[in-house]
Amino acid sequence: MDIVIRSVGSGVDRDAELRAAAALNLIPLDRPFWAAALKRCLDVVGASLGLLLLFPVLVIIAVLVKLQDGGPVLYRRNVVGREGPFDAFKFRSMHPAADAMLHGDTALRKLFEQNFKLKNDPRITRVGAFLRKYSLDELPQLVNVFVGQMSLVGPRMITAEELERYGEYRQLVLSVSPGLTGYWQVNGRQQVGYSQRIEMDVLYIQHWSLRLDLRILLQTPWKVLKGEGAL
C-alpha cells in the first residue's frame, strides 16, 4: 500500500486511520523471509557502494570538521534500535561543548525538549550548518547500516528519552531498524511537529514494502540536493 502525505495531515480522518492501523497489530505482520533478506541485501550493497564511492568526500569532510575548531571529527549519538541501544555515527556539526551549553541554558533546554531539535541552534558550527543543510553529517551512518544496526530506509532514529514520546507505539518502533532516510525525511522533515513525525513512523512501519523503500530512496537525493530532505 502506498502512503500519501494526506495520511498524516490534520483532522479526524488522520487520527481514525492511525487508530485503525494500530488496532490491527502493534507489531508489524510477519514479512516473507525473502522480503526481509532482500531488504538486508539492499542495505549491505547500498552501504558498501556508498562508503566506497563517497570515501573522498568523507575524508574532505573529516578534515574540514577537524580544522573548524580542533575538536573530534565524529559524534556518537546513543539511540535505540531493534537489537537494543547503539551509537549512531555522525560528523560532528556542533561546538565541542554543545551538551554543556544545552544543559546550562534552561530556556534552550525547554525548547529542545519540545521536539528534540532546535531551529537556529546556537551550538551549530559554520561547517556544521552546511553539513546539516545537505545531510552530509549523516553519511557516517552508512557504517551503522553496513553492520546491521540501521537500514537505508526506516523510521527516524531516536534516543531512549524520545522513545517515551511514542507511548503505545514504543514496541512497534523497536521492532524494526531505524533508517538513514525514511518517509518523514522526504515528506516533512522540519516542517512537521513531533506528533506528526511519530504518525509518519507508525504508518511507514504498518505499510512497509520494498516498493515503498525504493520510492523513498529515489526521492531522497533530490530532497537532499534541495536542502529539504535528510539522510
C-alpha positions as CSV (number, residue, x, y, z in Angstrom):
1,M,0.0,0.0,0.0
2,D,1.3,3.4,-0.9
3,I,1.3,6.1,1.7
4,V,0.4,9.7,0.8
5,I,1.1,12.8,2.7
6,R,-2.6,13.4,3.5
7,S,-2.4,10.3,5.7
8,V,-0.5,12.4,8.2
9,G,-2.3,15.6,7.8
10,S,-4.5,17.2,10.4
11,G,-8.1,16.3,11.2
12,V,-10.3,13.4,12.3
13,D,-9.5,11.2,9.3
14,R,-5.8,11.1,10.2
15,D,-6.5,10.1,13.8
16,A,-9.0,7.5,12.8
17,E,-6.6,6.0,10.3
18,L,-3.8,5.8,12.9
19,R,-6.1,4.1,15.4
20,A,-7.3,1.7,12.9
21,A,-3.8,0.8,11.8
22,A,-2.6,0.4,15.4
23,A,-5.6,-1.7,16.2
24,L,-4.8,-4.2,13.5
25,N,-1.5,-5.0,15.1
26,L,1.0,-3.0,17.2
27,I,3.7,-5.3,15.8
28,P,4.0,-5.4,12.0
29,L,2.7,-8.6,10.4
30,D,5.4,-11.2,9.7
31,R,7.0,-10.3,6.4
32,P,8.1,-13.0,3.9
33,F,11.6,-14.2,4.6
34,W,12.7,-13.3,1.1
35,A,11.5,-9.7,1.6
36,A,13.5,-9.3,4.8
37,A,16.5,-10.9,3.2
38,L,16.2,-8.7,0.1
39,K,15.9,-5.6,2.3
40,R,19.1,-6.6,4.1
41,C,20.9,-7.3,0.8
42,L,19.9,-3.8,-0.4
43,D,21.3,-2.3,2.8
44,V,24.6,-4.1,2.6
45,V,25.1,-3.4,-1.1
46,G,23.9,0.2,-0.8
47,A,26.1,1.0,2.3
48,S,29.1,-0.7,0.7
49,L,28.8,1.3,-2.6
50,G,28.1,4.5,-0.6
51,L,31.2,4.1,1.5
52,L,33.4,3.3,-1.5
53,L,32.1,6.0,-3.8
54,L,31.9,8.7,-1.2
55,F,35.2,7.9,0.5
56,P,37.0,11.0,-0.9
57,V,34.0,13.2,0.3
58,L,34.2,11.6,3.8
59,V,37.9,12.4,4.0
60,I,37.4,16.0,3.0
61,I,34.5,16.5,5.4
62,A,36.6,15.0,8.2
63,V,39.4,17.4,7.5
64,L,37.0,20.4,7.5
65,V,35.4,19.4,10.8
66,K,38.8,19.0,12.4
67,L,40.1,22.3,11.1
68,Q,37.0,24.2,12.3
69,D,37.9,24.0,16.0
70,G,40.3,21.1,16.5
71,G,37.5,19.0,18.2
72,P,36.5,15.4,17.5
73,V,35.6,14.6,13.9
74,L,32.8,12.2,14.8
75,Y,29.9,12.4,17.2
76,R,28.3,9.3,18.6
77,R,24.6,9.6,19.3
78,N,23.3,6.9,21.6
79,V,20.0,5.7,20.1
80,V,17.7,2.7,20.4
81,G,17.0,0.1,17.7
82,R,15.7,-3.4,17.1
83,E,18.7,-5.1,18.8
84,G,18.9,-2.5,21.7
85,P,20.8,0.7,22.2
86,F,23.8,1.6,19.9
87,D,25.9,4.5,18.9
88,A,24.9,6.1,15.6
89,F,27.8,7.9,13.9
90,K,27.6,11.4,12.6
91,F,30.1,14.0,11.6
92,R,30.2,16.5,14.4
93,S,28.3,19.6,13.5
94,M,28.2,21.3,16.9
95,H,30.6,23.0,19.2
96,P,32.6,20.5,21.3
97,A,30.8,21.8,24.4
98,A,27.4,21.6,22.9
99,D,25.9,19.4,25.7
100,A,27.2,21.7,28.4
101,M,25.7,24.7,26.5
102,L,22.3,23.0,26.3
103,H,22.2,21.9,30.0
104,G,23.5,25.3,31.1
105,D,20.7,27.2,29.4
106,T,17.2,26.5,30.9
107,A,15.3,28.2,28.1
108,L,17.3,26.5,25.4
109,R,16.8,23.1,27.1
110,K,13.0,23.6,27.3
111,L,12.8,24.5,23.6
112,F,14.9,21.4,22.8
113,E,12.6,19.1,24.8
114,Q,9.6,20.1,22.7
115,N,10.8,18.5,19.5
116,F,14.3,17.2,20.4
117,K,15.6,19.7,17.8
118,L,16.2,23.4,17.7
119,K,15.7,25.9,14.9
120,N,18.7,28.2,14.6
121,D,20.6,26.2,17.1
122,P,23.4,28.4,18.5
123,R,25.5,25.3,19.2
124,I,26.0,24.5,15.5
125,T,29.3,25.5,13.9
126,R,29.7,27.2,10.5
127,V,30.9,23.9,8.9
128,G,28.2,22.0,10.7
129,A,25.4,24.3,9.3
130,F,26.5,23.4,5.8
131,L,26.8,19.7,6.6
132,R,23.3,19.7,8.1
133,K,21.6,21.6,5.3
134,Y,22.7,18.9,2.8
135,S,22.6,16.0,5.3
136,L,26.3,15.3,4.9
137,D,26.7,14.9,8.7
138,E,24.7,11.7,8.4
139,L,27.0,9.9,6.0
140,P,29.0,8.0,8.6
141,Q,25.8,6.2,9.4
142,L,26.5,4.1,6.3
143,V,28.7,2.2,8.7
144,N,25.8,1.5,11.0
145,V,23.8,0.3,8.0
146,F,26.6,-2.0,6.9
147,V,26.9,-3.7,10.3
148,G,23.1,-4.1,10.6
149,Q,22.3,-1.6,13.3
150,M,20.4,0.6,10.9
151,S,18.7,0.3,7.5
152,L,18.9,2.5,4.4
153,V,15.2,3.2,4.9
154,G,13.3,3.1,8.1
155,P,11.7,5.2,10.9
156,R,13.8,8.0,12.4
157,M,16.5,7.0,14.8
158,I,15.5,8.1,18.3
159,T,17.0,8.2,21.8
160,A,15.7,6.3,24.8
161,E,14.3,9.6,26.1
162,E,12.4,10.2,22.9
163,L,11.0,6.6,22.9
164,E,8.8,7.6,25.8
165,R,7.0,10.0,23.5
166,Y,5.9,7.1,21.3
167,G,3.6,5.8,24.1
168,E,1.7,2.7,22.9
169,Y,3.8,2.6,19.8
170,R,7.1,2.1,21.6
171,Q,7.2,-1.7,20.9
172,L,6.2,-1.1,17.3
173,V,9.1,1.3,16.6
174,L,11.6,-1.0,18.3
175,S,10.5,-3.9,16.1
176,V,12.4,-2.5,13.1
177,S,15.8,-0.9,12.4
178,P,15.9,2.9,12.2
179,G,16.7,4.3,8.8
180,L,19.3,6.5,7.3
181,T,16.5,8.0,5.3
182,G,12.7,7.5,5.6
183,Y,9.2,8.7,5.0
184,W,9.5,11.6,7.4
185,Q,12.7,12.8,5.8
186,V,11.2,13.1,2.3
187,N,7.7,14.2,3.3
188,G,8.1,16.6,6.1
189,R,11.4,17.0,8.0
190,Q,11.4,20.2,10.0
191,Q,8.0,21.4,8.6
192,V,6.0,19.0,10.8
193,G,5.6,18.7,14.6
194,Y,6.9,15.8,16.7
195,S,3.5,14.1,16.9
196,Q,3.3,14.0,13.1
197,R,6.8,12.5,13.0
198,I,5.5,9.7,15.2
199,E,2.5,9.3,12.9
200,M,4.7,9.0,9.9
201,D,6.9,6.4,11.6
202,V,3.8,4.4,12.5
203,L,2.3,4.5,9.1
204,Y,5.6,3.6,7.4
205,I,6.1,0.5,9.6
206,Q,2.5,-0.7,9.2
207,H,2.5,-0.2,5.4
208,W,6.1,-1.2,4.8
209,S,7.0,-2.7,1.4
210,L,10.1,-3.0,-0.7
211,R,8.3,-0.8,-3.3
212,L,7.9,1.9,-0.7
213,D,11.5,1.7,0.4
214,L,12.7,2.1,-3.2
215,R,10.4,5.0,-3.8
216,I,11.8,6.8,-0.7
217,L,15.4,6.0,-1.8
218,L,14.7,7.5,-5.2
219,Q,13.2,10.7,-3.7
220,T,16.0,11.2,-1.1
221,P,18.8,12.5,-3.4
222,W,16.6,15.3,-4.9
223,K,15.3,16.3,-1.4
224,V,18.9,16.4,-0.1
225,L,20.2,18.5,-3.1
226,K,17.3,21.0,-2.4
227,G,18.3,21.1,1.2
228,E,14.9,19.8,2.2
229,G,15.5,16.1,2.9
230,A,17.7,14.3,5.3
231,L,19.7,11.1,5.1
